[in-house]
Amino acid sequence: MIALSLAEIAEIVGGQTHDIPDPAVTVSGPVVIDSRKVTPGSLFVAFAGERADGHDYAGRAVEAGAALVLATRPVGVPAIVVDDVVAALGALSRAVVRRLGATVVALTGSAGKTSTKDLIAQLLERKGPTVYPEGNLNNEIGLPLTALRATDETRHLVLEMGARYIGDIRYLTGLVPPRIGLVLNVGSAHIGEFGGKEQIAQAKGEMVESLPEDGVAVLNADDPLVRAMSSRTKARVVLFGEAADADVRGEDVRLTDDGRPAFRLHTPTGCSDVTMRLYGEHHVSNALAAAAVAHELGLSADEIAEALSEAGTLSRWRMEVTERPDGVTFVNDAYNANPESMKAALRALVAMGKGRRTWAVLGLMAELGDASLAEHDAVGRLAVRLNVSKLVAVGGREASWLQLGAYNEGSWGEESVHVSDAQAAVDLLRRELRPGDVVLVKASRSVGLEQVVTALLENATEGEVAGR
């Protein structure tokens, strides 16, 4: 974070100082919510959670070098006390970003946010210091923590914005107003909370409504609900996608023999060929979105194509590909799941597994509400239609719907099995995997299916497993 005195922070957040002998002392280190991550000069933010209360760790944080604690009650060490720690953290992030000269890029969408954020970051780093979220810090706590990592040297600040309800993105853009706002897609993620895709579009469109007249709204030309958002902004609109009228578009889209996307990139200032290191055709849309942002910030078509062709995955458990010494390939996409990302992952599995046995180890897609049965059934049926070799549905009721969908789609459904939990899936795979098999693991985060990959790799010694 940029250096601020304790007195300045107190004024910004509207808090009361306690046990501060010298208000001129500065916070020059990171802002953290975990006392174990404190470094000299840090600001430790004390949250009272369900399992632990950060106030109980305030003393430990100061002993480790924290210059200040932000809290809701006095804690016996230098602290600023506020009524609402979340609101104070947001106010601090807003004030800090206003003092910076960085261009703020924000993105939202039902699927692909984190992967696209990682691509944008890798492109923009070619133009100067870039701050972006670690993982998917995209809510009222994670977004300010990301913004507060910016310094005077930061040239680009990339922010991911999630939403569960209408108004969430409006709140986040109010904390850190973007100049470039990107909407990737409108899908079924959190449809249980929103009630329908039209409501999801209403929420996602708050991104472009927040933009200033000299800002840029980057919209998916291939998604009608996103394209329609052009009428909701006073900013200039840039379209990306495979549509003929997209400003930044991909042509001749194809997959390499091992399932990596390739395409011809067209921008308003030139064209260039891209072959990505990532897996799955769904990354084409993510790449075109990142390319549109990068083009707006001055990268040429050749620079963009080169960066996209070199870009990797910065976040864990997103199509993370690892090969075991015996030739079994694992695709760990277990961080999260919704109908759109699940179907894209299945298609990527099939593309990667040409001539090899393919396994889809799938679990719950959460927060689908009344659409849950139909969506799980549809994923099971798609696995059959794509000729995935084996489906392992992991978990309770929703997993049974996955397996039932596969079974009802045709005789192949006999190759599907329903198991109770991750350990049962591990036991099954240990018995039945053969050298050369390709295994996709995917479910909502709460299922913890990454444990399946961890367990099946744990006997491999370091250096024997070649990560791609």
N, C-alpha and C positions, 0 to 999 in steps of 0.2 A: 504494500500500500504506500501511497505517497505520504511523506512525513507530516504528521499533524500533532500539535500539542494537546495535552489532556484537556486544557481549557477550550481549545477549538472544538474538540469532539463533543464536549459537554454542551456547548452552544448549538452545534449542529443537531444533536439528538434531543435537545431540550431536557437533559437530565440533571440530577443533583450529584455533586461530588461528595465522596466520603473517603476519609483516610488517605487523602492526597496531600502530601507535604509540599510538593512543588508542581503547580499546574502547568509550568513551562516545559516539563518533561515531555518528550515526544514519543509517539508510537511510530516506529519505522519498520517494524517487521510485519509478518502476515497476520490476517484476522483468522482465528481458528475457533472451532467449537469443540475440539477434542484436546484436553490438557496434555495428552501425550505428544501432540504435534507442536507444542509451544517452542519457539526459539526466542533468543534475546530481542526485546523490543516489540513483542507480539501484543495484539489485543485479543484477550480471551473472552468469548461471548458465552455466558452461562445460561443454557436452556434447561428448563425443568421438563424432562421427558417422562415417559411411562416407566422406563426401567432405571433411569439414573437422573439425578439432579445436578446440573453443572455447577450450581452454587457450592456444592460439597467439595468441588475440586478447585475452587478459586485459589486457595492458599497454595496448593501444589503448583498451579499454573504460574503464580508470581515467583515462587521459589525456582521454577525452571527458567525464569527470565521475562515473563510477561510484564509489560509496563502498565497494563490497565486491565480491569475486568468490567465488562458491560453486564449489568445484572438488574434484577427486580427488587433486590433488598441489599442492605449493607452486608459485606462478607468479611470484614476485618482486615482487608488489604485494599490498596488503591482501586477505587471503583467509581463508575458513574451509574447511578440508579435511575431506572426509567420504569414507566408503567407497563410497557409492552416491548420486549426485547426484539421481536420480529420487526415491528414498525421502526424501531430505532436503527436496526441493522439496515433496513431499506433506506431510511433517510440518510444514513452515512454513505451508502453506495451512491445515491443520487448526487450528493454534494461533491463526492470525490470525482465522479465522472464529469461533472460540469467543469471541473478545473483542468481536465485533460484535453489534449488536442486530438485524441484518438477518434477514428471513425467507428461508430457502433453499428454492428451488423447483428440482427436478431432473426431467428428462424423458428417456425413452428410447423406442425403437421401431424397427421395421425400415425404415420410410420416413416422411419428413415431419418428422424431428426439427428440422432447421435452420429450415425454414419456420415451424414451430410455435413454436420458440424466439423467432424474430423477432417473431411476433405477440404472444406473451406479454410480451415486453419493451416493445412499443409500448403495450400496455394498462396494464401496471403503472407505467410512467413517469408516468401520470396521477395516481398516488397517491404518488409520491415517487421520489428518486434510485434508479435500477436499474442494476445491472451485469449484463452478459450476454456470452456468447462472441462474439468476432469470427470470422465464418466458422463452421467446425464444430470448434472446439477441444474435443474430447470424450473424450480419452484420458488416460493417467496423467501426461502432460506438459501438455497443453492445459488440462485442468480446473483444476489448481493455478494455472496462469498467470492464468486467468480469475478465480478466487477471490481471488487476491492483488491484483487491481485494486480490490477493495472498500476503502472508507474508512469513517471514523466516521460519515459522512453517509449511507452506503448504506442504503436501506430494504429493497430486494429484491435477492437474488442468484439469478440464473437460470442453471442449469447444464445442459448437454447431455451425456449419458452414452452412449457407444458401447460395443459389445462384439463381440469376435470369438470369445471362448471363455467357457464357464461359469466364473464367479468374477470376471470383469472388473468387472461392475457392483457386486458386493459389495465389491471393493477400492475403487472410486471413491466409493461411499457411505460407506465407512469413513474416507476422507480428509475429505470434507465432507458430514456427515449432513444429508439434507433433512428439512424438516417437511412439505412437500407433494411427493409423488412421482407423476408422470404416466407412464402407459404408453399409447402411441398405437396400436400394432398389432403383430402377429406375422406377418412375411412371409418372403420367401425370401432376403433379403440375408444374405450370409455362410453360406448353407446348406451350402456345401462344407466349411467348418470345423466347423460344429455337427453336421451329419449328418442333420438333420430339423427340422421345425417344432416338434415337442414339445420338443426340446433348446433351440431358440431361445426358446420360451416359458419354459422353466426358467431360462434366463439373464436374460431381461427381467424376470421376476418377482422377481429379487433386489432390484429397486427397492422394491417394496412391503414386502418382508420387512425392509427396513432402517428402516422408519418407526416412530416412537414411538407410544404409545397416544393421545397428543393430536395426532397428525399426521393427514394426509388423503391417501388413495390415490385418484387420479383415473384412472378406467379406462374404456376404450372399450366401450360397451354393445353395439356392433355387431360386435365381434370375439369369438367364443366363447372363444378361448384367452386373451384379455385379461380378459374378464369373469370367467373362472374363477379369476383371481388374487385375487379378493376373499376367498377362503378362506385365503390365504397371508399375511394381514396382520392386525395387531392395531389398525391405524389405522381411522378412519372412512372409509367408501367412498363416493365420489361418481361416478356414472355419467354419461357424455356420449355423444351420438350421435343417431341418428334413431329409435332404438327407443322405443316408447311409454312404457317405464318409466324412461327416462333422466332424471336430475335436471336436466341441462342438455341441451336437445335442439333440433334444427332441424326445422321443418315447412315444407311448401310449397317444397321445394328445387328450384331451377331455374337455368338459365343465361340471361343476357341475350343479346341478338343478337350481341354481340361476344365471348361466351364467358366472361363474368364471373359468378361464383356469387352467387346471391341466395337468401335464406331468411328465415323467421320464427323468431327466437330466443326460446326459452322458458327461463326460469330459475325457481327457487323463489320469487322475489320480483317477477317481472314479465316482460313480453314486449316485444319490439321488432323492427323490420325491419332487415335487413342487406343491403346490396349492396356487394360487395367490389371493390377495385381490381385484385386479383390475378386470374389466369386459371386456369380449370379447376375442375371440380366437386370434385376431390380436396381442394381447400382448405376445403371445408365441414367435413369432419371435423377438420382442423387448427384451424379457427376455433372450433369447438365445444369442443375441448380447451382452447384458450386462454381461452375464455369461462368454462369451469368453474373454472379456476385464478383468473381475475380476480374471479369472483363470490365465491369463498372469501376473497379478500383485500379485499372491501368495495366493489367496483364494482357499480353498479346495472345493470339490463338496458339502459336507455337509454344509459348511459355506455359499456357494452361494445359495443353496436351502433354507436354513433358512432365509437368507436376502430377497430373492425373494418372499418368502411366507409371509413375514411381510411388504414388501414395499407398500407404498401408493402413492397417487398422490401429487406431490409437486407444480404443476402449476395449476392455475385456469382454469376452463371451459374446461378441457380435461376429458371426461367421468366422470364428477363429479356427483355422485349419491346422491340425497337427497330425503327423504320420508316425505311427508306432513302428518299432524296428521290424516287426513281422509284416509290415505293409498295410496294416489296417489304418484307414484315414478317418479321423474324427473331425466333424464340423460342429464346434461348440457355439451355438446361437441361443444359449439358455438364459440370456439376461432378461428377455421379455418376449411377449407374443401377442399378436392380435390376428384377426383373419387374413388381412392383407399380407402381413409379414410372414405368417405361417405358410401361405400359399407360395410366396416368392421363395422361401427357403426350400420348400419341396421341389420346386422347379430347378433351383440351383443344385440340389442333391442329385437329381436325375442327370443334369448336364455334366456334373463331375464324375458320375459313376458309370459312364458308358462302358459296357462290357464287363462291369463288376457288379457284385451284389450290393444292393443299397438298403440301408436300414433307416427308418424314420422313428426315432424315440421321442414321442410327443406327449405333452400334458396339457393341463388347464390353460385356457385363454380367459383371463379374468375380466370382470366388469362389463360383460356383454348383456346383462339384464335378460329381458324376454327373448332376445335373439340367440341366447347361448346354445340351446339345443340344436337349432338349425345350423349355426355356424360351425359347431364341432362336428356335426354330421357331415357338413359339406367338405371339411378338411379331410375326414376319413375317406369320403368318396373320391376326392381328388387324388389321394395317394394311390388308389386303385387305378384310376384313369391314367396316371403318369407311369404306371408299372413299377412303382417302388417295390422292391423285393419283399421287405418285411416291415410291418408296422407294429411298434410296441407302444401301446397307450398306457400311460403311467398315471395312477391316482384314483380318484373316486368317481362320482357320477359323471362329470364332464368327460373323463377319459373313457368311460363306458360308451358315451355317445360317439366319440371318435371311432372306437372299435366297431360299434354297431353300423356306423355309416359305411365303413369299409366292407363289412360283411354283407350289407344289403346291396352294395354296388355290384357284386358279382362273386363268382366262385373264388376269385383271388382273395376274398375276405377271409378265407381259411388260413391265409398267411399272416393274419393279424392276431394279436394277443393282447389281453388286458391284464396288467399287473398292478399290485397295490401301491408300490412306492418305488423310490429311486434304488434302494438296495435290491429289491426284487428284479428290477431291470438290469442291474449290474450282474446279478447271479445268472440271469438268462443269457446275457451277452457273453459272459465268460465261458459258458458252455458251448455257445453256438457260433461265435465269430470265427471267420476263416481269413487267412492272409489275403489281402487285396480288397476286403470289404470296405465300404464307405458308410459311415454312421453319422447321421444328423441328430442332434439333441436340441430340443426347443420346447419352451413352455413359458408361462408367465413367471416372473421373478420369484413369487412366493413358493413355487414348487421346488426350487433349488436343484434343478436337474443338472447343473454344472457338476454336481457330485458324481454323476455317472461317468463323465469324462475323466475327472480326477482319479476316481477309483480304478478305471481301466488303463490309466497311464502310470499308476503309482509304482508298478514293479519295474518300469523302465528306468535305467540309470541315466543320470544327467549326461548329455552328449549322445545318447543312443536315439533319443527322440528328436527328429528334425522338424522344427516348426517352420511352416511356410509363411 
